[in-house]
Each structure stands twice: as C-alpha cells, then as structure tokens.
C-alpha cells in the first residue's frame, strides 16, 4: 500500500501509519487489550503485543491476495 492509501485506511480504522522501509506503508491499530492489528497491502495480521510484532510473531494472518 502506498502512503496515501495508508493514511486513508488509518483514518477509517482509527489507527496510525508506519513506514517499514523500502516504500512499504503499514497501518497499525492497537486495541485496548494491547493486541496489535497490522494492515499491509498483502495481509491483515494480529499480534499479541508490540514485542510480538517486532519479532514477527503473528497470532493470526488473513492474506488479501
């Protein structure tokens, strides 16, 4: 997803954008229970917390393509 798409999605889901490098934009949504939901152009992933995200330990993944 590009920068504009990420900013639009972030507004829709009340999340925030993050550029992971190489022109790759993500939208992150931190739920009240600490679970982090990450939207990319390819998938939506759920992580137990920020540390799990940094370690690439998704608990759930939905592929979009």
Buried (B, 14 or more C-beta within 10 A) or exposed (E): BEEEBBBEBBEEEEBBBBEEEEEBBBBBBBEEEEBBBBBBEEBBBBBBBEEBBEEEEBEEEEEEE
